[in-house]
């Protein structure tokens, strides 16, 4: 495997990781922002008020998008395996 192919695989890996993780991170960020605004407006400083809604929202996104996430990871694995197969092994 040449250095160029390794660079392509690493770039593809980073892009796939970003694409798969982005929905959960964006939902967590937006829920955290909404809760922070609510806490600032009401002056309630409860730690579980920020933690629990974020966890519930991330699990909901993960449950809703799990098939898509798995499809993206399987496609990435297939691309890497095809590159390795073209080279005849490690």
mmCIF file as gemmi writes it, N, C-alpha and C atoms, coordinates in Angstrom:
data_model
loop_
_atom_site.group_PDB
_atom_site.id
_atom_site.type_symbol
_atom_site.label_atom_id
_atom_site.label_alt_id
_atom_site.label_comp_id
_atom_site.label_asym_id
_atom_site.label_entity_id
_atom_site.label_seq_id
_atom_site.pdbx_PDB_ins_code
_atom_site.Cartn_x
_atom_site.Cartn_y
_atom_site.Cartn_z
_atom_site.occupancy
_atom_site.B_iso_or_equiv
_atom_site.pdbx_formal_charge
_atom_site.auth_seq_id
_atom_site.auth_asym_id
_atom_site.pdbx_PDB_model_num
ATOM 1 N N . UNK Axp A 1 ? 0.852 -1.169 0 1 0 ? 1 A 1
ATOM 2 C CA . UNK Axp A 1 ? 0 0 0 1 0 ? 1 A 1
ATOM 3 C C . UNK Axp A 1 ? 0.899 1.234 0 1 0 ? 1 A 1
ATOM 4 N N . UNK Axp A 2 ? 0.684 2.122 -0.942 1 0 ? 2 A 1
ATOM 5 C CA . UNK Axp A 2 ? 1.531 3.317 -1.058 1 0 ? 2 A 1
ATOM 6 C C . UNK Axp A 2 ? 1.091 4.384 -0.048 1 0 ? 2 A 1
ATOM 7 N N . UNK Axp A 3 ? 1.953 5.361 0.111 1 0 ? 3 A 1
ATOM 8 C CA . UNK Axp A 3 ? 1.64 6.455 1.034 1 0 ? 3 A 1
ATOM 9 C C . UNK Axp A 3 ? 0.424 7.243 0.557 1 0 ? 3 A 1
ATOM 10 N N . UNK Axp A 4 ? 0.269 7.35 -0.748 1 0 ? 4 A 1
ATOM 11 C CA . UNK Axp A 4 ? -0.894 8.058 -1.291 1 0 ? 4 A 1
ATOM 12 C C . UNK Axp A 4 ? -2.189 7.337 -0.936 1 0 ? 4 A 1
ATOM 13 N N . UNK Axp A 5 ? -2.197 6.02 -1.038 1 0 ? 5 A 1
ATOM 14 C CA . UNK Axp A 5 ? -3.395 5.249 -0.687 1 0 ? 5 A 1
ATOM 15 C C . UNK Axp A 5 ? -3.677 5.311 0.801 1 0 ? 5 A 1
ATOM 16 N N . UNK Axp A 6 ? -2.626 5.295 1.605 1 0 ? 6 A 1
ATOM 17 C CA . UNK Axp A 6 ? -2.811 5.414 3.058 1 0 ? 6 A 1
ATOM 18 C C . UNK Axp A 6 ? -3.411 6.78 3.39 1 0 ? 6 A 1
ATOM 19 N N . UNK Axp A 7 ? -2.942 7.816 2.728 1 0 ? 7 A 1
ATOM 20 C CA . UNK Axp A 7 ? -3.503 9.151 2.938 1 0 ? 7 A 1
ATOM 21 C C . UNK Axp A 7 ? -4.965 9.221 2.543 1 0 ? 7 A 1
ATOM 22 N N . UNK Axp A 8 ? -5.309 8.56 1.433 1 0 ? 8 A 1
ATOM 23 C CA . UNK Axp A 8 ? -6.706 8.531 0.99 1 0 ? 8 A 1
ATOM 24 C C . UNK Axp A 8 ? -7.573 7.803 2.008 1 0 ? 8 A 1
ATOM 25 N N . UNK Axp A 9 ? -7.089 6.679 2.526 1 0 ? 9 A 1
ATOM 26 C CA . UNK Axp A 9 ? -7.851 5.919 3.523 1 0 ? 9 A 1
ATOM 27 C C . UNK Axp A 9 ? -8.028 6.732 4.8 1 0 ? 9 A 1
ATOM 28 N N . UNK Axp A 10 ? -6.982 7.407 5.242 1 0 ? 10 A 1
ATOM 29 C CA . UNK Axp A 10 ? -7.085 8.223 6.461 1 0 ? 10 A 1
ATOM 30 C C . UNK Axp A 10 ? -8.047 9.392 6.253 1 0 ? 10 A 1
ATOM 31 N N . UNK Axp A 11 ? -7.98 10.031 5.096 1 0 ? 11 A 1
ATOM 32 C CA . UNK Axp A 11 ? -8.897 11.127 4.802 1 0 ? 11 A 1
ATOM 33 C C . UNK Axp A 11 ? -10.343 10.624 4.767 1 0 ? 11 A 1
ATOM 34 N N . UNK Axp A 12 ? -10.565 9.477 4.148 1 0 ? 12 A 1
ATOM 35 C CA . UNK Axp A 12 ? -11.903 8.89 4.091 1 0 ? 12 A 1
ATOM 36 C C . UNK Axp A 12 ? -12.389 8.498 5.486 1 0 ? 12 A 1
ATOM 37 N N . UNK Axp A 13 ? -11.46 7.988 6.309 1 0 ? 13 A 1
ATOM 38 C CA . UNK Axp A 13 ? -11.816 7.612 7.672 1 0 ? 13 A 1
ATOM 39 C C . UNK Axp A 13 ? -12.247 8.83 8.486 1 0 ? 13 A 1
ATOM 40 N N . UNK Axp A 14 ? -11.499 9.919 8.365 1 0 ? 14 A 1
ATOM 41 C CA . UNK Axp A 14 ? -11.839 11.138 9.111 1 0 ? 14 A 1
ATOM 42 C C . UNK Axp A 14 ? -13.182 11.707 8.651 1 0 ? 14 A 1
ATOM 43 N N . UNK Axp A 15 ? -13.419 11.716 7.347 1 0 ? 15 A 1
ATOM 44 C CA . UNK Axp A 15 ? -14.677 12.237 6.822 1 0 ? 15 A 1
ATOM 45 C C . UNK Axp A 15 ? -15.846 11.376 7.265 1 0 ? 15 A 1
ATOM 46 N N . UNK Axp A 16 ? -15.688 10.051 7.216 1 0 ? 16 A 1
ATOM 47 C CA . UNK Axp A 16 ? -16.76 9.148 7.64 1 0 ? 16 A 1
ATOM 48 C C . UNK Axp A 16 ? -17.044 9.308 9.126 1 0 ? 16 A 1
ATOM 49 N N . UNK Axp A 17 ? -16.001 9.435 9.93 1 0 ? 17 A 1
ATOM 50 C CA . UNK Axp A 17 ? -16.174 9.637 11.375 1 0 ? 17 A 1
ATOM 51 C C . UNK Axp A 17 ? -16.92 10.931 11.655 1 0 ? 17 A 1
ATOM 52 N N . UNK Axp A 18 ? -16.539 11.988 10.971 1 0 ? 18 A 1
ATOM 53 C CA . UNK Axp A 18 ? -17.213 13.275 11.15 1 0 ? 18 A 1
ATOM 54 C C . UNK Axp A 18 ? -18.676 13.195 10.728 1 0 ? 18 A 1
ATOM 55 N N . UNK Axp A 19 ? -18.932 12.534 9.618 1 0 ? 19 A 1
ATOM 56 C CA . UNK Axp A 19 ? -20.291 12.423 9.109 1 0 ? 19 A 1
ATOM 57 C C . UNK Axp A 19 ? -21.182 11.597 10.035 1 0 ? 19 A 1
ATOM 58 N N . UNK Axp A 20 ? -20.642 10.525 10.599 1 0 ? 20 A 1
ATOM 59 C CA . UNK Axp A 20 ? -21.432 9.652 11.479 1 0 ? 20 A 1
ATOM 60 C C . UNK Axp A 20 ? -21.66 10.31 12.84 1 0 ? 20 A 1
ATOM 61 N N . UNK Axp A 21 ? -20.669 11.032 13.344 1 0 ? 21 A 1
ATOM 62 C CA . UNK Axp A 21 ? -20.785 11.627 14.678 1 0 ? 21 A 1
ATOM 63 C C . UNK Axp A 21 ? -21.52 12.967 14.679 1 0 ? 21 A 1
ATOM 64 N N . UNK Axp A 22 ? -21.597 13.632 13.548 1 0 ? 22 A 1
ATOM 65 C CA . UNK Axp A 22 ? -22.153 14.983 13.48 1 0 ? 22 A 1
ATOM 66 C C . UNK Axp A 22 ? -23.591 15.098 13.993 1 0 ? 22 A 1
ATOM 67 N N . UNK Axp A 23 ? -24.517 14.224 13.619 1 0 ? 23 A 1
ATOM 68 C CA . UNK Axp A 23 ? -25.892 14.41 14.112 1 0 ? 23 A 1
ATOM 69 C C . UNK Axp A 23 ? -26.004 14.381 15.635 1 0 ? 23 A 1
ATOM 70 N N . UNK Axp A 24 ? -25.345 13.432 16.274 1 0 ? 24 A 1
ATOM 71 C CA . UNK Axp A 24 ? -25.415 13.346 17.732 1 0 ? 24 A 1
ATOM 72 C C . UNK Axp A 24 ? -24.749 14.558 18.389 1 0 ? 24 A 1
ATOM 73 N N . UNK Axp A 25 ? -23.622 14.993 17.832 1 0 ? 25 A 1
ATOM 74 C CA . UNK Axp A 25 ? -22.939 16.154 18.406 1 0 ? 25 A 1
ATOM 75 C C . UNK Axp A 25 ? -23.748 17.432 18.234 1 0 ? 25 A 1
ATOM 76 N N . UNK Axp A 26 ? -24.355 17.605 17.073 1 0 ? 26 A 1
ATOM 77 C CA . UNK Axp A 26 ? -25.155 18.808 16.835 1 0 ? 26 A 1
ATOM 78 C C . UNK Axp A 26 ? -26.398 18.847 17.725 1 0 ? 26 A 1
ATOM 79 N N . UNK Axp A 27 ? -27.048 17.701 17.909 1 0 ? 27 A 1
ATOM 80 C CA . UNK Axp A 27 ? -28.219 17.645 18.79 1 0 ? 27 A 1
ATOM 81 C C . UNK Axp A 27 ? -27.809 17.925 20.23 1 0 ? 27 A 1
ATOM 82 N N . UNK Axp A 28 ? -26.7 17.346 20.656 1 0 ? 28 A 1
ATOM 83 C CA . UNK Axp A 28 ? -26.221 17.594 22.017 1 0 ? 28 A 1
ATOM 84 C C . UNK Axp A 28 ? -25.887 19.068 22.222 1 0 ? 28 A 1
ATOM 85 N N . UNK Axp A 29 ? -25.262 19.67 21.226 1 0 ? 29 A 1
ATOM 86 C CA . UNK Axp A 29 ? -24.929 21.091 21.306 1 0 ? 29 A 1
ATOM 87 C C . UNK Axp A 29 ? -26.18 21.955 21.373 1 0 ? 29 A 1
ATOM 88 N N . UNK Axp A 30 ? -27.154 21.676 20.53 1 0 ? 30 A 1
ATOM 89 C CA . UNK Axp A 30 ? -28.362 22.508 20.512 1 0 ? 30 A 1
ATOM 90 C C . UNK Axp A 30 ? -29.204 22.322 21.775 1 0 ? 30 A 1
ATOM 91 N N . UNK Axp A 31 ? -29.321 21.093 22.254 1 0 ? 31 A 1
ATOM 92 C CA . UNK Axp A 31 ? -30.066 20.869 23.499 1 0 ? 31 A 1
ATOM 93 C C . UNK Axp A 31 ? -29.355 21.545 24.666 1 0 ? 31 A 1
ATOM 94 N N . UNK Axp A 32 ? -28.038 21.446 24.71 1 0 ? 32 A 1
ATOM 95 C CA . UNK Axp A 32 ? -27.28 22.11 25.764 1 0 ? 32 A 1
ATOM 96 C C . UNK Axp A 32 ? -27.448 23.618 25.727 1 0 ? 32 A 1
ATOM 97 N N . UNK Axp A 33 ? -27.471 24.175 24.526 1 0 ? 33 A 1
ATOM 98 C CA . UNK Axp A 33 ? -27.672 25.611 24.395 1 0 ? 33 A 1
ATOM 99 C C . UNK Axp A 33 ? -29.065 26.026 24.863 1 0 ? 33 A 1
ATOM 100 N N . UNK Axp A 34 ? -30.079 25.264 24.476 1 0 ? 34 A 1
ATOM 101 C CA . UNK Axp A 34 ? -31.441 25.57 24.919 1 0 ? 34 A 1
ATOM 102 C C . UNK Axp A 34 ? -31.573 25.478 26.436 1 0 ? 34 A 1
ATOM 103 N N . UNK Axp A 35 ? -30.989 24.455 27.022 1 0 ? 35 A 1
ATOM 104 C CA . UNK Axp A 35 ? -31.05 24.293 28.476 1 0 ? 35 A 1
ATOM 105 C C . UNK Axp A 35 ? -30.285 25.424 29.168 1 0 ? 35 A 1
ATOM 106 N N . UNK Axp A 36 ? -29.149 25.832 28.603 1 0 ? 36 A 1
ATOM 107 C CA . UNK Axp A 36 ? -28.381 26.926 29.201 1 0 ? 36 A 1
ATOM 108 C C . UNK Axp A 36 ? -29.165 28.234 29.169 1 0 ? 36 A 1
ATOM 109 N N . UNK Axp A 37 ? -29.854 28.486 28.061 1 0 ? 37 A 1
ATOM 110 C CA . UNK Axp A 37 ? -30.68 29.698 27.979 1 0 ? 37 A 1
ATOM 111 C C . UNK Axp A 37 ? -31.812 29.625 28.993 1 0 ? 37 A 1
ATOM 112 N N . UNK Axp A 38 ? -32.433 28.45 29.107 1 0 ? 38 A 1
ATOM 113 C CA . UNK Axp A 38 ? -33.505 28.272 30.096 1 0 ? 38 A 1
ATOM 114 C C . UNK Axp A 38 ? -32.986 28.483 31.512 1 0 ? 38 A 1
ATOM 115 N N . UNK Axp A 39 ? -31.813 27.926 31.816 1 0 ? 39 A 1
ATOM 116 C CA . UNK Axp A 39 ? -31.252 28.096 33.155 1 0 ? 39 A 1
ATOM 117 C C . UNK Axp A 39 ? -30.884 29.549 33.434 1 0 ? 39 A 1
ATOM 118 N N . UNK Axp A 40 ? -30.374 30.242 32.426 1 0 ? 40 A 1
ATOM 119 C CA . UNK Axp A 40 ? -30.029 31.65 32.62 1 0 ? 40 A 1
ATOM 120 C C . UNK Axp A 40 ? -31.272 32.494 32.829 1 0 ? 40 A 1
ATOM 121 N N . UNK Axp A 41 ? -32.347 32.152 32.148 1 0 ? 41 A 1
ATOM 122 C CA . UNK Axp A 41 ? -33.582 32.925 32.279 1 0 ? 41 A 1
ATOM 123 C C . UNK Axp A 41 ? -34.264 32.679 33.618 1 0 ? 41 A 1
ATOM 124 N N . UNK Axp A 42 ? -34.206 31.445 34.104 1 0 ? 42 A 1
ATOM 125 C CA . UNK Axp A 42 ? -34.907 31.115 35.344 1 0 ? 42 A 1
ATOM 126 C C . UNK Axp A 42 ? -33.993 31.071 36.562 1 0 ? 42 A 1
ATOM 127 N N . UNK Axp A 43 ? -32.69 31.179 36.372 1 0 ? 43 A 1
ATOM 128 C CA . UNK Axp A 43 ? -31.687 31.11 37.432 1 0 ? 43 A 1
ATOM 129 C C . UNK Axp A 43 ? -31.743 29.79 38.196 1 0 ? 43 A 1
ATOM 130 N N . UNK Axp A 44 ? -32.076 28.728 37.498 1 0 ? 44 A 1
ATOM 131 C CA . UNK Axp A 44 ? -32.028 27.378 38.076 1 0 ? 44 A 1
ATOM 132 C C . UNK Axp A 44 ? -30.673 26.784 37.718 1 0 ? 44 A 1
ATOM 133 N N . UNK Axp A 45 ? -29.905 26.372 38.719 1 0 ? 45 A 1
ATOM 134 C CA . UNK Axp A 45 ? -28.575 25.815 38.484 1 0 ? 45 A 1
ATOM 135 C C . UNK Axp A 45 ? -28.53 24.362 38.929 1 0 ? 45 A 1
ATOM 136 N N . UNK Axp A 46 ? -29.234 23.527 38.234 1 0 ? 46 A 1
ATOM 137 C CA . UNK Axp A 46 ? -29.276 22.099 38.546 1 0 ? 46 A 1
ATOM 138 C C . UNK Axp A 46 ? -28.474 21.351 37.485 1 0 ? 46 A 1
ATOM 139 N N . UNK Axp A 47 ? -27.501 20.543 37.921 1 0 ? 47 A 1
ATOM 140 C CA . UNK Axp A 47 ? -26.636 19.835 36.981 1 0 ? 47 A 1
ATOM 141 C C . UNK Axp A 47 ? -27.384 18.778 36.172 1 0 ? 47 A 1
ATOM 142 N N . UNK Axp A 48 ? -28.317 18.078 36.804 1 0 ? 48 A 1
ATOM 143 C CA . UNK Axp A 48 ? -29.039 17.031 36.074 1 0 ? 48 A 1
ATOM 144 C C . UNK Axp A 48 ? -29.972 17.621 35.018 1 0 ? 48 A 1
ATOM 145 N N . UNK Axp A 49 ? -30.311 18.873 35.158 1 0 ? 49 A 1
ATOM 146 C CA . UNK Axp A 49 ? -31.175 19.522 34.171 1 0 ? 49 A 1
ATOM 147 C C . UNK Axp A 49 ? -30.469 19.635 32.824 1 0 ? 49 A 1
ATOM 148 N N . UNK Axp A 50 ? -29.159 19.727 32.821 1 0 ? 50 A 1
ATOM 149 C CA . UNK Axp A 50 ? -28.433 19.765 31.549 1 0 ? 50 A 1
ATOM 150 C C . UNK Axp A 50 ? -28.061 18.368 31.069 1 0 ? 50 A 1
ATOM 151 N N . UNK Axp A 51 ? -27.745 17.489 31.989 1 0 ? 51 A 1
ATOM 152 C CA . UNK Axp A 51 ? -27.231 16.169 31.625 1 0 ? 51 A 1
ATOM 153 C C . UNK Axp A 51 ? -28.306 15.252 31.061 1 0 ? 51 A 1
ATOM 154 N N . UNK Axp A 52 ? -29.419 15.128 31.732 1 0 ? 52 A 1
ATOM 155 C CA . UNK Axp A 52 ? -30.453 14.167 31.349 1 0 ? 52 A 1
ATOM 156 C C . UNK Axp A 52 ? -31.077 14.47 29.987 1 0 ? 52 A 1
ATOM 157 N N . UNK Axp A 53 ? -31.483 15.698 29.696 1 0 ? 53 A 1
ATOM 158 C CA . UNK Axp A 53 ? -32.052 15.944 28.361 1 0 ? 53 A 1
ATOM 159 C C . UNK Axp A 53 ? -31.061 15.699 27.221 1 0 ? 53 A 1
ATOM 160 N N . UNK Axp A 54 ? -29.783 16.012 27.456 1 0 ? 54 A 1
ATOM 161 C CA . UNK Axp A 54 ? -28.784 15.754 26.414 1 0 ? 54 A 1
ATOM 162 C C . UNK Axp A 54 ? -28.639 14.262 26.154 1 0 ? 54 A 1
ATOM 163 N N . UNK Axp A 55 ? -28.596 13.474 27.209 1 0 ? 55 A 1
ATOM 164 C CA . UNK Axp A 55 ? -28.468 12.027 27.042 1 0 ? 55 A 1
ATOM 165 C C . UNK Axp A 55 ? -29.678 11.465 26.317 1 0 ? 55 A 1
ATOM 166 N N . UNK Axp A 56 ? -30.866 11.899 26.695 1 0 ? 56 A 1
ATOM 167 C CA . UNK Axp A 56 ? -32.09 11.419 26.041 1 0 ? 56 A 1
ATOM 168 C C . UNK Axp A 56 ? -32.103 11.815 24.564 1 0 ? 56 A 1
ATOM 169 N N . UNK Axp A 57 ? -31.709 13.038 24.262 1 0 ? 57 A 1
ATOM 170 C CA . UNK Axp A 57 ? -31.704 13.498 22.873 1 0 ? 57 A 1
ATOM 171 C C . UNK Axp A 57 ? -30.677 12.736 22.037 1 0 ? 57 A 1
ATOM 172 N N . UNK Axp A 58 ? -29.497 12.495 22.589 1 0 ? 58 A 1
ATOM 173 C CA . UNK Axp A 58 ? -28.469 11.755 21.846 1 0 ? 58 A 1
ATOM 174 C C . UNK Axp A 58 ? -28.91 10.32 21.61 1 0 ? 58 A 1
ATOM 175 N N . UNK Axp A 59 ? -29.501 9.678 22.604 1 0 ? 59 A 1
ATOM 176 C CA . UNK Axp A 59 ? -29.997 8.313 22.405 1 0 ? 59 A 1
ATOM 177 C C . UNK Axp A 59 ? -31.119 8.274 21.377 1 0 ? 59 A 1
ATOM 178 N N . UNK Axp A 60 ? -31.974 9.277 21.362 1 0 ? 60 A 1
ATOM 179 C CA . UNK Axp A 60 ? -33.05 9.328 20.371 1 0 ? 60 A 1
ATOM 180 C C . UNK Axp A 60 ? -32.49 9.482 18.958 1 0 ? 60 A 1
ATOM 181 N N . UNK Axp A 61 ? -31.503 10.349 18.805 1 0 ? 61 A 1
ATOM 182 C CA . UNK Axp A 61 ? -30.872 10.52 17.488 1 0 ? 61 A 1
ATOM 183 C C . UNK Axp A 61 ? -30.16 9.246 17.078 1 0 ? 61 A 1
ATOM 184 N N . UNK Axp A 62 ? -29.463 8.631 18.025 1 0 ? 62 A 1
ATOM 185 C CA . UNK Axp A 62 ? -28.754 7.388 17.722 1 0 ? 62 A 1
ATOM 186 C C . UNK Axp A 62 ? -29.734 6.293 17.308 1 0 ? 62 A 1
ATOM 187 N N . UNK Axp A 63 ? -30.854 6.192 18 1 0 ? 63 A 1
ATOM 188 C CA . UNK Axp A 63 ? -31.852 5.172 17.656 1 0 ? 63 A 1
ATOM 189 C C . UNK Axp A 63 ? -32.484 5.455 16.292 1 0 ? 63 A 1
ATOM 190 N N . UNK Axp A 64 ? -32.717 6.722 15.988 1 0 ? 64 A 1
ATOM 191 C CA . UNK Axp A 64 ? -33.35 7.066 14.717 1 0 ? 64 A 1
ATOM 192 C C . UNK Axp A 64 ? -32.397 6.901 13.54 1 0 ? 64 A 1
ATOM 193 N N . UNK Axp A 65 ? -31.123 7.213 13.74 1 0 ? 65 A 1
ATOM 194 C CA . UNK Axp A 65 ? -30.171 7.211 12.63 1 0 ? 65 A 1
ATOM 195 C C . UNK Axp A 65 ? -29.239 6.007 12.612 1 0 ? 65 A 1
ATOM 196 N N . UNK Axp A 66 ? -29.467 5.021 13.464 1 0 ? 66 A 1
ATOM 197 C CA . UNK Axp A 66 ? -28.574 3.869 13.532 1 0 ? 66 A 1
ATOM 198 C C . UNK Axp A 66 ? -28.446 3.134 12.195 1 0 ? 66 A 1
ATOM 199 N N . UNK Axp A 67 ? -29.529 2.88 11.461 1 0 ? 67 A 1
ATOM 200 C CA . UNK Axp A 67 ? -29.348 2.194 10.168 1 0 ? 67 A 1
ATOM 201 C C . UNK Axp A 67 ? -28.475 2.989 9.193 1 0 ? 67 A 1
ATOM 202 N N . UNK Axp A 68 ? -28.66 4.287 9.144 1 0 ? 68 A 1
ATOM 203 C CA . UNK Axp A 68 ? -27.844 5.121 8.267 1 0 ? 68 A 1
ATOM 204 C C . UNK Axp A 68 ? -26.383 5.114 8.707 1 0 ? 68 A 1
ATOM 205 N N . UNK Axp A 69 ? -26.145 5.204 10.023 1 0 ? 69 A 1
ATOM 206 C CA . UNK Axp A 69 ? -24.777 5.174 10.539 1 0 ? 69 A 1
ATOM 207 C C . UNK Axp A 69 ? -24.075 3.864 10.198 1 0 ? 69 A 1
ATOM 208 N N . UNK Axp A 70 ? -24.795 2.759 10.368 1 0 ? 70 A 1
ATOM 209 C CA . UNK Axp A 70 ? -24.21 1.458 10.047 1 0 ? 70 A 1
ATOM 210 C C . UNK Axp A 70 ? -23.928 1.337 8.552 1 0 ? 70 A 1
ATOM 211 N N . UNK Axp A 71 ? -24.812 1.857 7.728 1 0 ? 71 A 1
ATOM 212 C CA . UNK Axp A 71 ? -24.6 1.825 6.277 1 0 ? 71 A 1
ATOM 213 C C . UNK Axp A 71 ? -23.339 2.604 5.901 1 0 ? 71 A 1
ATOM 214 N N . UNK Axp A 72 ? -23.157 3.774 6.497 1 0 ? 72 A 1
ATOM 215 C CA . UNK Axp A 72 ? -21.966 4.579 6.216 1 0 ? 72 A 1
ATOM 216 C C . UNK Axp A 72 ? -20.688 3.846 6.641 1 0 ? 72 A 1
ATOM 217 N N . UNK Axp A 73 ? -20.718 3.214 7.809 1 0 ? 73 A 1
ATOM 218 C CA . UNK Axp A 73 ? -19.531 2.504 8.282 1 0 ? 73 A 1
ATOM 219 C C . UNK Axp A 73 ? -19.254 1.253 7.454 1 0 ? 73 A 1
ATOM 220 N N . UNK Axp A 74 ? -20.311 0.576 7.009 1 0 ? 74 A 1
ATOM 221 C CA . UNK Axp A 74 ? -20.111 -0.605 6.159 1 0 ? 74 A 1
ATOM 222 C C . UNK Axp A 74 ? -19.549 -0.211 4.799 1 0 ? 74 A 1
ATOM 223 N N . UNK Axp A 75 ? -20.015 0.905 4.242 1 0 ? 75 A 1
ATOM 224 C CA . UNK Axp A 75 ? -19.47 1.383 2.973 1 0 ? 75 A 1
ATOM 225 C C . UNK Axp A 75 ? -17.991 1.747 3.115 1 0 ? 75 A 1
ATOM 226 N N . UNK Axp A 76 ? -17.631 2.381 4.216 1 0 ? 76 A 1
ATOM 227 C CA . UNK Axp A 76 ? -16.227 2.707 4.461 1 0 ? 76 A 1
ATOM 228 C C . UNK Axp A 76 ? -15.394 1.435 4.564 1 0 ? 76 A 1
ATOM 229 N N . UNK Axp A 77 ? -15.893 0.458 5.32 1 0 ? 77 A 1
ATOM 230 C CA . UNK Axp A 77 ? -15.163 -0.803 5.457 1 0 ? 77 A 1
ATOM 231 C C . UNK Axp A 77 ? -14.988 -1.48 4.102 1 0 ? 77 A 1
ATOM 232 N N . UNK Axp A 78 ? -16.01 -1.445 3.286 1 0 ? 78 A 1
ATOM 233 C CA . UNK Axp A 78 ? -15.917 -2.03 1.945 1 0 ? 78 A 1
ATOM 234 C C . UNK Axp A 78 ? -14.882 -1.334 1.085 1 0 ? 78 A 1
ATOM 235 N N . UNK Axp A 79 ? -14.83 0.002 1.177 1 0 ? 79 A 1
ATOM 236 C CA . UNK Axp A 79 ? -13.826 0.747 0.405 1 0 ? 79 A 1
ATOM 237 C C . UNK Axp A 79 ? -12.411 0.388 0.85 1 0 ? 79 A 1
ATOM 238 N N . UNK Axp A 80 ? -12.195 0.286 2.151 1 0 ? 80 A 1
ATOM 239 C CA . UNK Axp A 80 ? -10.866 -0.06 2.662 1 0 ? 80 A 1
ATOM 240 C C . UNK Axp A 80 ? -10.492 -1.479 2.259 1 0 ? 80 A 1
ATOM 241 N N . UNK Axp A 81 ? -11.444 -2.397 2.365 1 0 ? 81 A 1
ATOM 242 C CA . UNK Axp A 81 ? -11.147 -3.781 1.992 1 0 ? 81 A 1
ATOM 243 C C . UNK Axp A 81 ? -10.864 -3.926 0.504 1 0 ? 81 A 1
ATOM 244 N N . UNK Axp A 82 ? -11.541 -3.144 -0.323 1 0 ? 82 A 1
ATOM 245 C CA . UNK Axp A 82 ? -11.267 -3.221 -1.755 1 0 ? 82 A 1
ATOM 246 C C . UNK Axp A 82 ? -9.873 -2.683 -2.077 1 0 ? 82 A 1
ATOM 247 N N . UNK Axp A 83 ? -9.444 -1.632 -1.359 1 0 ? 83 A 1
ATOM 248 C CA . UNK Axp A 83 ? -8.075 -1.121 -1.571 1 0 ? 83 A 1
ATOM 249 C C . UNK Axp A 83 ? -7.055 -2.158 -1.152 1 0 ? 83 A 1
ATOM 250 N N . UNK Axp A 84 ? -7.275 -2.807 -0.025 1 0 ? 84 A 1
ATOM 251 C CA . UNK Axp A 84 ? -6.359 -3.83 0.444 1 0 ? 84 A 1
ATOM 252 C C . UNK Axp A 84 ? -6.349 -5.02 -0.514 1 0 ? 84 A 1
ATOM 253 N N . UNK Axp A 85 ? -7.518 -5.406 -1.011 1 0 ? 85 A 1
ATOM 254 C CA . UNK Axp A 85 ? -7.602 -6.543 -1.933 1 0 ? 85 A 1
ATOM 255 C C . UNK Axp A 85 ? -6.893 -6.26 -3.244 1 0 ? 85 A 1
ATOM 256 N N . UNK Axp A 86 ? -6.928 -5.015 -3.71 1 0 ? 86 A 1
ATOM 257 C CA . UNK Axp A 86 ? -6.232 -4.653 -4.95 1 0 ? 86 A 1
ATOM 258 C C . UNK Axp A 86 ? -4.725 -4.77 -4.776 1 0 ? 86 A 1
ATOM 259 N N . UNK Axp A 87 ? -4.24 -4.551 -3.568 1 0 ? 87 A 1
ATOM 260 C CA . UNK Axp A 87 ? -2.807 -4.606 -3.314 1 0 ? 87 A 1
ATOM 261 C C . UNK Axp A 87 ? -2.302 -6.017 -3.044 1 0 ? 87 A 1
ATOM 262 N N . UNK Axp A 88 ? -3.221 -6.941 -2.793 1 0 ? 88 A 1
ATOM 263 C CA . UNK Axp A 88 ? -2.807 -8.317 -2.533 1 0 ? 88 A 1
ATOM 264 C C . UNK Axp A 88 ? -2.438 -8.587 -1.096 1 0 ? 88 A 1
ATOM 265 N N . UNK Axp A 89 ? -2.9 -7.764 -0.193 1 0 ? 89 A 1
ATOM 266 C CA . UNK Axp A 89 ? -2.636 -8.003 1.236 1 0 ? 89 A 1
ATOM 267 C C . UNK Axp A 89 ? -1.779 -6.906 1.838 1 0 ? 89 A 1
ATOM 268 N N . UNK Axp A 90 ? -1.368 -7.093 3.099 1 0 ? 90 A 1
ATOM 269 C CA . UNK Axp A 90 ? -0.593 -6.051 3.796 1 0 ? 90 A 1
ATOM 270 C C . UNK Axp A 90 ? 0.81 -5.887 3.289 1 0 ? 90 A 1
